[in-house]
Amino acid sequence: MLTNPVRRGQGGFTLVELMIALVVSLVVIGAAINLTVNISAAATNNAIYARTSQDARTLMNVVTRELKRAGFNVNALNRIGQGTAAPAHTRVEHNATGTPAVGDCILFGYDTLDTVDAAGIPADTTPGVISIAEPGEWRGFRRTVVNGVGILQARIGGTGVGEGCGSANHTWANLTQPNSLDVVAFQVDVSNFAEGVAGVVPDPANPAVSRVSLVGIRPVLVTLRVRSPQDPTSVRELRQWVRLRAEGVRLVAMPGPTPPPTPTP
């Protein structure tokens, strides 16, 4: 009986084996693609987070650096230990209300040398005073919302010297761009403003009378919360204390002895 000879050297895969190999290849390729996408997304998120963090730190540095100058004036050294009342340059305006007193806007001033005298030496037309004639010495920061995105603004001019945050006489400029940073919150906490006794000094108007010198201690807690418009989940919050310089000084009457009680008839 004759049988078909076995053909040697013509091996191959069956249909089932090909299908299994195809499925395994697809699984491996899919896993590789998924890993690549995850790595790329993580790198993008890290870049966004790093940029948001850097922008937040830069913004906080700008705000705190300016706040540290609040109240400075060219006559500050001459007032130390004199017990004289501080002029208007120490004024701080804000919209902080409630308990604690927290707002999203603060205005302040500090003296600058804005003119040059005949000898070419920097001078100041109104030393020690923030005047309407020098609106550039009145600074400030506020948060506003444009098209649903928070923007931090700085006061760069205007006629509203000494006026509150709600005045329309201020000129503001954007410090942030809405397409790169969303300022979720900007808070200035002034609830810790207080006065401390600096000592007893003679009254400048009547040296024979002593007065209590009260120094206004003005620490401000600045809170800044920002996020990236590209990734709203990438939120950064920074907090920093700033003590305003050139604290206000005022004189009050010396407390007298407690009067004896009135006798009862």
GUTOR-73436 format. One record per residue (C-alpha): x, y, z; residue in one letter. Coordinates in steps of 0.25 Angstrom, whole numbers, plus 5000, padded with zeros to 4 digits. Layout:
<atom c1="X" c2="Y" c3="Z" code="A"/>
...
***
This chain:
<atom c1="5000" c2="5000" c3="5000" code="M"/>
<atom c1="5006" c2="5013" c3="4996" code="L"/>
<atom c1="5005" c2="5026" c3="5005" code="T"/>
<atom c1="5008" c2="5040" c3="5002" code="N"/>
<atom c1="5022" c2="5044" c3="5005" code="P"/>
<atom c1="5025" c2="5054" c3="5016" code="V"/>
<atom c1="5030" c2="5067" c3="5010" code="R"/>
<atom c1="5042" c2="5072" c3="5018" code="R"/>
<atom c1="5046" c2="5086" c3="5020" code="G"/>
<atom c1="5032" c2="5092" c3="5018" code="Q"/>
<atom c1="5028" c2="5095" c3="5032" code="G"/>
<atom c1="5020" c2="5108" c3="5036" code="G"/>
<atom c1="5010" c2="5114" c3="5046" code="F"/>
<atom c1="4996" c2="5110" c3="5047" code="T"/>
<atom c1="4985" c2="5120" c3="5046" code="L"/>
<atom c1="4983" c2="5119" c3="5061" code="V"/>
<atom c1="4997" c2="5122" c3="5064" code="E"/>
<atom c1="4997" c2="5134" c3="5055" code="L"/>
<atom c1="4985" c2="5139" c3="5062" code="M"/>
<atom c1="4992" c2="5137" c3="5076" code="I"/>
<atom c1="5005" c2="5144" c3="5071" code="A"/>
<atom c1="4997" c2="5156" c3="5065" code="L"/>
<atom c1="4989" c2="5157" c3="5079" code="V"/>
<atom c1="5002" c2="5157" c3="5087" code="V"/>
<atom c1="5009" c2="5167" c3="5077" code="S"/>
<atom c1="4997" c2="5176" c3="5079" code="L"/>
<atom c1="4997" c2="5175" c3="5094" code="V"/>
<atom c1="5012" c2="5178" c3="5094" code="V"/>
<atom c1="5011" c2="5190" c3="5084" code="I"/>
<atom c1="4999" c2="5196" c3="5092" code="G"/>
<atom c1="5007" c2="5195" c3="5105" code="A"/>
<atom c1="5019" c2="5202" c3="5099" code="A"/>
<atom c1="5010" c2="5213" c3="5093" code="I"/>
<atom c1="5003" c2="5215" c3="5106" code="N"/>
<atom c1="5016" c2="5216" c3="5114" code="L"/>
<atom c1="5021" c2="5226" c3="5104" code="T"/>
<atom c1="5008" c2="5234" c3="5105" code="V"/>
<atom c1="5009" c2="5234" c3="5120" code="N"/>
<atom c1="5024" c2="5238" c3="5120" code="I"/>
<atom c1="5021" c2="5249" c3="5111" code="S"/>
<atom c1="5009" c2="5254" c3="5119" code="A"/>
<atom c1="5017" c2="5253" c3="5132" code="A"/>
<atom c1="5028" c2="5261" c3="5126" code="A"/>
<atom c1="5018" c2="5272" c3="5121" code="T"/>
<atom c1="5011" c2="5272" c3="5135" code="N"/>
<atom c1="5025" c2="5274" c3="5141" code="N"/>
<atom c1="5028" c2="5285" c3="5132" code="A"/>
<atom c1="5015" c2="5292" c3="5135" code="I"/>
<atom c1="5016" c2="5290" c3="5150" code="Y"/>
<atom c1="5031" c2="5296" c3="5149" code="A"/>
<atom c1="5027" c2="5308" c3="5141" code="R"/>
<atom c1="5015" c2="5310" c3="5150" code="T"/>
<atom c1="5024" c2="5309" c3="5163" code="S"/>
<atom c1="5034" c2="5319" c3="5157" code="Q"/>
<atom c1="5024" c2="5329" c3="5152" code="D"/>
<atom c1="5017" c2="5329" c3="5166" code="A"/>
<atom c1="5031" c2="5331" c3="5173" code="R"/>
<atom c1="5034" c2="5342" c3="5164" code="T"/>
<atom c1="5021" c2="5349" c3="5166" code="L"/>
<atom c1="5022" c2="5347" c3="5181" code="M"/>
<atom c1="5036" c2="5354" c3="5181" code="N"/>
<atom c1="5031" c2="5366" c3="5173" code="V"/>
<atom c1="5019" c2="5368" c3="5183" code="V"/>
<atom c1="5027" c2="5366" c3="5196" code="T"/>
<atom c1="5039" c2="5374" c3="5191" code="R"/>
<atom c1="5030" c2="5386" c3="5188" code="E"/>
<atom c1="5023" c2="5384" c3="5201" code="L"/>
<atom c1="5036" c2="5384" c3="5209" code="K"/>
<atom c1="5038" c2="5399" c3="5204" code="R"/>
<atom c1="5024" c2="5404" c3="5209" code="A"/>
<atom c1="5026" c2="5416" c3="5217" code="G"/>
<atom c1="5040" c2="5419" c3="5214" code="F"/>
<atom c1="5044" c2="5434" c3="5213" code="N"/>
<atom c1="5056" c2="5442" c3="5213" code="V"/>
<atom c1="5053" c2="5448" c3="5226" code="N"/>
<atom c1="5051" c2="5435" c3="5233" code="A"/>
<atom c1="5065" c2="5435" c3="5240" code="L"/>
<atom c1="5062" c2="5449" c3="5246" code="N"/>
<atom c1="5050" c2="5444" c3="5252" code="R"/>
<atom c1="5056" c2="5433" c3="5261" code="I"/>
<atom c1="5054" c2="5436" c3="5276" code="G"/>
<atom c1="5048" c2="5449" c3="5273" code="Q"/>
<atom c1="5034" c2="5445" c3="5277" code="G"/>
<atom c1="5028" c2="5453" c3="5265" code="T"/>
<atom c1="5016" c2="5448" c3="5258" code="A"/>
<atom c1="5019" c2="5441" c3="5244" code="A"/>
<atom c1="5014" c2="5448" c3="5232" code="P"/>
<atom c1="5004" c2="5443" c3="5221" code="A"/>
<atom c1="5015" c2="5434" c3="5215" code="H"/>
<atom c1="5012" c2="5423" c3="5225" code="T"/>
<atom c1="4998" c2="5422" c3="5220" code="R"/>
<atom c1="4993" c2="5409" c3="5216" code="V"/>
<atom c1="4979" c2="5407" c3="5208" code="E"/>
<atom c1="4973" c2="5393" c3="5206" code="H"/>
<atom c1="4959" c2="5387" c3="5205" code="N"/>
<atom c1="4962" c2="5377" c3="5216" code="A"/>
<atom c1="4949" c2="5375" c3="5224" code="T"/>
<atom c1="4943" c2="5365" c3="5234" code="G"/>
<atom c1="4951" c2="5357" c3="5244" code="T"/>
<atom c1="4961" c2="5354" c3="5241" code="P"/>
<atom c1="4963" c2="5366" c3="5232" code="A"/>
<atom c1="4966" c2="5360" c3="5219" code="V"/>
<atom c1="4965" c2="5367" c3="5205" code="G"/>
<atom c1="4970" c2="5365" c3="5191" code="D"/>
<atom c1="4976" c2="5379" c3="5189" code="C"/>
<atom c1="4986" c2="5388" c3="5196" code="I"/>
<atom c1="4991" c2="5402" c3="5193" code="L"/>
<atom c1="5003" c2="5409" c3="5200" code="F"/>
<atom c1="5014" c2="5419" c3="5197" code="G"/>
<atom c1="5029" c2="5421" c3="5199" code="Y"/>
<atom c1="5037" c2="5433" c3="5196" code="D"/>
<atom c1="5046" c2="5433" c3="5184" code="T"/>
<atom c1="5057" c2="5443" c3="5179" code="L"/>
<atom c1="5050" c2="5448" c3="5166" code="D"/>
<atom c1="5057" c2="5461" c3="5162" code="T"/>
<atom c1="5071" c2="5466" c3="5160" code="V"/>
<atom c1="5076" c2="5479" c3="5166" code="D"/>
<atom c1="5085" c2="5490" c3="5160" code="A"/>
<atom c1="5097" c2="5482" c3="5164" code="A"/>
<atom c1="5092" c2="5469" c3="5158" code="G"/>
<atom c1="5089" c2="5463" c3="5171" code="I"/>
<atom c1="5076" c2="5454" c3="5172" code="P"/>
<atom c1="5066" c2="5462" c3="5180" code="A"/>
<atom c1="5051" c2="5461" c3="5184" code="D"/>
<atom c1="5041" c2="5472" c3="5183" code="T"/>
<atom c1="5033" c2="5467" c3="5195" code="T"/>
<atom c1="5042" c2="5459" c3="5204" code="P"/>
<atom c1="5035" c2="5451" c3="5214" code="G"/>
<atom c1="5022" c2="5453" c3="5208" code="V"/>
<atom c1="5013" c2="5445" c3="5198" code="I"/>
<atom c1="5007" c2="5457" c3="5190" code="S"/>
<atom c1="4997" c2="5458" c3="5179" code="I"/>
<atom c1="5009" c2="5464" c3="5171" code="A"/>
<atom c1="5016" c2="5451" c3="5171" code="E"/>
<atom c1="5006" c2="5440" c3="5168" code="P"/>
<atom c1="5017" c2="5431" c3="5164" code="G"/>
<atom c1="5020" c2="5429" c3="5179" code="E"/>
<atom c1="5007" c2="5423" c3="5182" code="W"/>
<atom c1="5008" c2="5408" c3="5179" code="R"/>
<atom c1="4998" c2="5396" c3="5180" code="G"/>
<atom c1="4994" c2="5382" c3="5176" code="F"/>
<atom c1="4980" c2="5376" c3="5174" code="R"/>
<atom c1="4974" c2="5364" c3="5168" code="R"/>
<atom c1="4964" c2="5365" c3="5157" code="T"/>
<atom c1="4956" c2="5356" c3="5148" code="V"/>
<atom c1="4956" c2="5357" c3="5133" code="V"/>
<atom c1="4948" c2="5346" c3="5124" code="N"/>
<atom c1="4948" c2="5337" c3="5136" code="G"/>
<atom c1="4963" c2="5337" c3="5139" code="V"/>
<atom c1="4969" c2="5344" c3="5151" code="G"/>
<atom c1="4980" c2="5355" c3="5148" code="I"/>
<atom c1="4989" c2="5362" c3="5158" code="L"/>
<atom c1="4991" c2="5376" c3="5155" code="Q"/>
<atom c1="5000" c2="5387" c3="5160" code="A"/>
<atom c1="4997" c2="5402" c3="5161" code="R"/>
<atom c1="5006" c2="5410" c3="5152" code="I"/>
<atom c1="5000" c2="5424" c3="5153" code="G"/>
<atom c1="4987" c2="5432" c3="5154" code="G"/>
<atom c1="4982" c2="5443" c3="5162" code="T"/>
<atom c1="4976" c2="5435" c3="5174" code="G"/>
<atom c1="4988" c2="5438" c3="5184" code="V"/>
<atom c1="4983" c2="5433" c3="5197" code="G"/>
<atom c1="4969" c2="5428" c3="5192" code="E"/>
<atom c1="4964" c2="5414" c3="5194" code="G"/>
<atom c1="4964" c2="5402" c3="5185" code="C"/>
<atom c1="4950" c2="5405" c3="5180" code="G"/>
<atom c1="4955" c2="5418" c3="5174" code="S"/>
<atom c1="4954" c2="5420" c3="5159" code="A"/>
<atom c1="4966" c2="5430" c3="5159" code="N"/>
<atom c1="4977" c2="5419" c3="5159" code="H"/>
<atom c1="4984" c2="5414" c3="5147" code="T"/>
<atom c1="4987" c2="5399" c3="5147" code="W"/>
<atom c1="4996" c2="5390" c3="5139" code="A"/>
<atom c1="4995" c2="5375" c3="5138" code="N"/>
<atom c1="5006" c2="5367" c3="5144" code="L"/>
<atom c1="5001" c2="5354" c3="5139" code="T"/>
<atom c1="4996" c2="5349" c3="5126" code="Q"/>
<atom c1="4983" c2="5341" c3="5126" code="P"/>
<atom c1="4988" c2="5331" c3="5115" code="N"/>
<atom c1="5000" c2="5327" c3="5124" code="S"/>
<atom c1="4995" c2="5328" c3="5139" code="L"/>
<atom c1="4982" c2="5329" c3="5146" code="D"/>
<atom c1="4983" c2="5336" c3="5159" code="V"/>
<atom c1="4972" c2="5328" c3="5167" code="V"/>
<atom c1="4974" c2="5337" c3="5180" code="A"/>
<atom c1="4982" c2="5349" c3="5185" code="F"/>
<atom c1="4980" c2="5352" c3="5199" code="Q"/>
<atom c1="4986" c2="5362" c3="5209" code="V"/>
<atom c1="4983" c2="5360" c3="5223" code="D"/>
<atom c1="4985" c2="5372" c3="5232" code="V"/>
<atom c1="4978" c2="5367" c3="5244" code="S"/>
<atom c1="4991" c2="5368" c3="5252" code="N"/>
<atom c1="4993" c2="5383" c3="5251" code="F"/>
<atom c1="4996" c2="5387" c3="5265" code="A"/>
<atom c1="5002" c2="5398" c3="5273" code="E"/>
<atom c1="5014" c2="5396" c3="5283" code="G"/>
<atom c1="5019" c2="5406" c3="5294" code="V"/>
<atom c1="5033" c2="5411" c3="5289" code="A"/>
<atom c1="5035" c2="5419" c3="5302" code="G"/>
<atom c1="5032" c2="5433" c3="5308" code="V"/>
<atom c1="5037" c2="5445" c3="5301" code="V"/>
<atom c1="5035" c2="5460" c3="5303" code="P"/>
<atom c1="5024" c2="5467" c3="5295" code="D"/>
<atom c1="5031" c2="5475" c3="5284" code="P"/>
<atom c1="5020" c2="5486" c3="5286" code="A"/>
<atom c1="5022" c2="5486" c3="5301" code="N"/>
<atom c1="5035" c2="5480" c3="5305" code="P"/>
<atom c1="5031" c2="5481" c3="5320" code="A"/>
<atom c1="5020" c2="5471" c3="5317" code="V"/>
<atom c1="5023" c2="5456" c3="5315" code="S"/>
<atom c1="5016" c2="5447" c3="5305" code="R"/>
<atom c1="5015" c2="5432" c3="5302" code="V"/>
<atom c1="5021" c2="5429" c3="5288" code="S"/>
<atom c1="5013" c2="5418" c3="5281" code="L"/>
<atom c1="5019" c2="5411" c3="5269" code="V"/>
<atom c1="5010" c2="5405" c3="5259" code="G"/>
<atom c1="5014" c2="5390" c3="5256" code="I"/>
<atom c1="5009" c2="5386" c3="5243" code="R"/>
<atom c1="5012" c2="5372" c3="5238" code="P"/>
<atom c1="5004" c2="5367" c3="5226" code="V"/>
<atom c1="5002" c2="5353" c3="5222" code="L"/>
<atom c1="5002" c2="5351" c3="5207" code="V"/>
<atom c1="4995" c2="5339" c3="5201" code="T"/>
<atom c1="4997" c2="5336" c3="5186" code="L"/>
<atom c1="4990" c2="5324" c3="5180" code="R"/>
<atom c1="4992" c2="5322" c3="5165" code="V"/>
<atom c1="4989" c2="5311" c3="5155" code="R"/>
<atom c1="4992" c2="5308" c3="5140" code="S"/>
<atom c1="4981" c2="5310" c3="5130" code="P"/>
<atom c1="4987" c2="5298" c3="5122" code="Q"/>
<atom c1="4985" c2="5289" c3="5135" code="D"/>
<atom c1="4975" c2="5295" c3="5145" code="P"/>
<atom c1="4979" c2="5284" c3="5155" code="T"/>
<atom c1="4993" c2="5289" c3="5155" code="S"/>
<atom c1="4991" c2="5299" c3="5167" code="V"/>
<atom c1="5002" c2="5306" c3="5175" code="R"/>
<atom c1="5000" c2="5314" c3="5188" code="E"/>
<atom c1="5011" c2="5323" c3="5195" code="L"/>
<atom c1="5010" c2="5330" c3="5208" code="R"/>
<atom c1="5019" c2="5341" c3="5213" code="Q"/>
<atom c1="5020" c2="5351" c3="5224" code="W"/>
<atom c1="5024" c2="5365" c3="5221" code="V"/>
<atom c1="5026" c2="5376" c3="5232" code="R"/>
<atom c1="5024" c2="5390" c3="5226" code="L"/>
<atom c1="5036" c2="5399" c3="5229" code="R"/>
<atom c1="5035" c2="5413" c3="5235" code="A"/>
<atom c1="5024" c2="5410" c3="5245" code="E"/>
<atom c1="5014" c2="5420" c3="5249" code="G"/>
<atom c1="5017" c2="5428" c3="5262" code="V"/>
<atom c1="5008" c2="5436" c3="5270" code="R"/>
<atom c1="5008" c2="5442" c3="5283" code="L"/>
<atom c1="4997" c2="5440" c3="5294" code="V"/>
<atom c1="4995" c2="5446" c3="5308" code="A"/>
<atom c1="5002" c2="5440" c3="5320" code="M"/>
<atom c1="4992" c2="5432" c3="5328" code="P"/>
<atom c1="4990" c2="5439" c3="5341" code="G"/>
<atom c1="4988" c2="5433" c3="5354" code="P"/>
<atom c1="4974" c2="5426" c3="5357" code="T"/>
<atom c1="4965" c2="5436" c3="5364" code="P"/>
<atom c1="4960" c2="5432" c3="5378" code="P"/>
<atom c1="4946" c2="5427" c3="5378" code="P"/>
<atom c1="4936" c2="5437" c3="5382" code="T"/>
<atom c1="4931" c2="5435" c3="5396" code="P"/>
<atom c1="4917" c2="5431" c3="5398" code="T"/>
<atom c1="4909" c2="5441" c3="5406" code="P"/>
***
